[in-house]
């Protein structure tokens, strides 16, 4: 779907769930103005890559897996008694790189202490999230991995159906890893198993079982 840049704000506010809007030749100033005009309550995810803008309206099928993963990360935090700060779908952007992203969820783990009292995240001074969660969408045309790499995100959990793929940053880009960098005792197979349990048995039940697993394996 392609529209003039002067028209995309009203289009975004009426974007149906699961739909994607793409606009080319959008300046950085227009991107930042759009974020300001939308305010803080919008539910779409906005990605920007050197002039290309993509707006995605999440569908419920994408939101449920993200919610389960959030519950699992919270269970790790509580079981290990460590600081983990979630910034949800906060906007991550870097003007010098001309890129911006809004993940399905993101967490500060190793760098949690640096953002606990932050009201406005600024990647010029603040570190990027230690972990980003992204639901894979076949309709996306942007290379989100290259955006996150430019923003300096070290780890991505990519949800594909009922599977979680762990991607770690390297000099050659992101590489798939069997285990998490943030939580070295945790593997993709275990994450996928408890994702399915959360979707089929409920998040509370899955979190209880997962906490027992963490106690045994961490």
N, C-alpha and C positions, 0 to 999 in steps of 0.2 A: 504494500500500500504506500503510495507516494503522494504527498501534499505539499503545498507551498509552506515555507517556514512561518509565514504570518498566520497560517490556519491551524498549525498543529496543536496549539494549546486547547482549543475547544474539542478537537478530535480526541485528545488524550483523556479529557474528563468524561468522555462517553465511550471509551474503549471497552468492549465487552470482554469478559473473562476468557483467557486463553488467546486473545488476539495480540498481534504484533504490528507496531507502526514503525516504519523506517523512513528516515529523511536524510538526504545527502546535502553536502555543502552547508553545514551548520557551523557557524563560527563559535569559538570558545565563549565569547561574550553572550551569544544567543543561548548557548547551553546553560550558562550560569543564570541568565535572566529567566529561563524556563524553570529552573529549580526554585528560584526565588518566587516566581509567580504562582507555582503550585503550592508553596508553603510546606508545612510539616506533616500534613494529614493524608497525603496522597498514597495510594496503595500500589501503584504501578512500579516496575523496576526500570530504571533508565540507565543506558550504557552509552558511552561516547568514545569514539576512537578516531581521532584526527580528522574531524569534519563529518563523520558519519554518526548519526543518532539513531538509537533503537530503543523503543519503549515497549515493554511487555506487561500485559495485564495477567497476573497469576491466576491460574485455575485451581480449584479445590484439590484436584489430583496432584498438583505440585506442592500445595501447602501442607498436606498431611505428612508426607515423608520428612519434610523440613522440621515439622513440629516434633516428630519422634526423635530425630537426631538431636534437637535442642534438649529434649528431656534426657537423653543418654549422656550428653556432655555435662548437664547439670548434676546427674547422678555421680559422674566421676569427680566433679568438684566437691560434692558433699561427702563422698566416701573417702577421698584423699585429704579433705579439709584444706584445699588450696584455693587461692583467688583465681577465678575465671570470670571475666567481664564480657558479657554479650552486648554488642552494639547493633544487633539485628540487621536491618537493611540500610544502615546508615550510608550516606553517599561518600565514596572514596574517590578523590580526584586529585590530579596533579596537573597544574596549568603548563608547566615546562614540558611535560610528556604529552600534553593534549589528549589525555585519557581520563575517563571516569567510569565508575561502576557502582551498582547497588546490589550486593549479593543477597541471596535468600536469607543468610544469617552469617554472622562473623563473630569471632571470639578472640579476646586477648588473654593469653595464658602466661607465657613467660614474661610478657610485658604488661600484665594486668595492672601492676602498681602504677604504671606511667599514665594510665587513662582513667583511673577511678574517679578523679575529681574534674575530668574534662567535660566542658559543656559543648565546645565546638572542636571537632577533630580537624587538624591541619597537618597533612602529610609532609609539609615542608619541615615542621618541627617534631611531629609525633610519628612513632613507628606505625607501619601498616598492621592490620590484624595478624595474629599468629596463625589463624585458621579461618578459612572462608568455606562456607557450605553453598553449593550450587546444584540446583536441580537441572539436569540436562534437558534442553528443549530442542527438538529437531527443527523448529521453525526459526531459530536464531541464525542470523547471517553473519554476525560479527564473531571474530575469534576472541572469545572472552579470556582464554588463557594468556594471550599476548597482552591483553589489557591488565590482567592481574600481575603478570610478570613485570610489566613496566611500573606498576605501583609498588612492587617489592613484596608481594604476598608470598610467604615461604611454603604454605601448604593449602591444598584445596581438597575437600571431600566432595566428589561429584556423584550425585545420585542419579542412577540410570535404572528406572523401573524399581525393582526391589533389591538392587545391588548398589553398594557404595564402592567407588573407586578412589583410592588415595593417591594424590599427585603431589610430589615434592619438587620444589624449585631446584634447578641445577643450571650450570653454565649453558647448557644446550636447550634450556626451556624446562618445562615440567616433565618429570618422568614418573611412571607408575611405580608405586612401592607397595609391598605386601603389608607394611606396618606404618603407623603414624609417626611423624617426627615430633609432634607435640606430646603425644602419649605413647611412648615406645613399646609399652606392653600390649598395645591394642592393634589388631590387624583388621584388614578390610573384610575378611571372611566373618569375623566375629561381629563387626559393625553391621554387615549385611544380615546376619542371622537375627540380631536384636532389632534391626529395622523391621524385618518381617514380623517378628513377634509383637512389636509395638503397633503395627498396622492391623494385625489379626486378633490380638489378645487385649489390646488397650495399652496406653502409655504407662499407667500406674503399675500394672502387672509386669510389663517389660522392664521398667526401671527397677523394680524390686529384685527381679532375677539378675539384672545387669550389675547391680551393686554387689550382689553375692559373687558374681564372676570377677569383678574388679578386686574384691578382697582376696580372692584366691590367686590372682595372676599378677597383680601389680608388684 
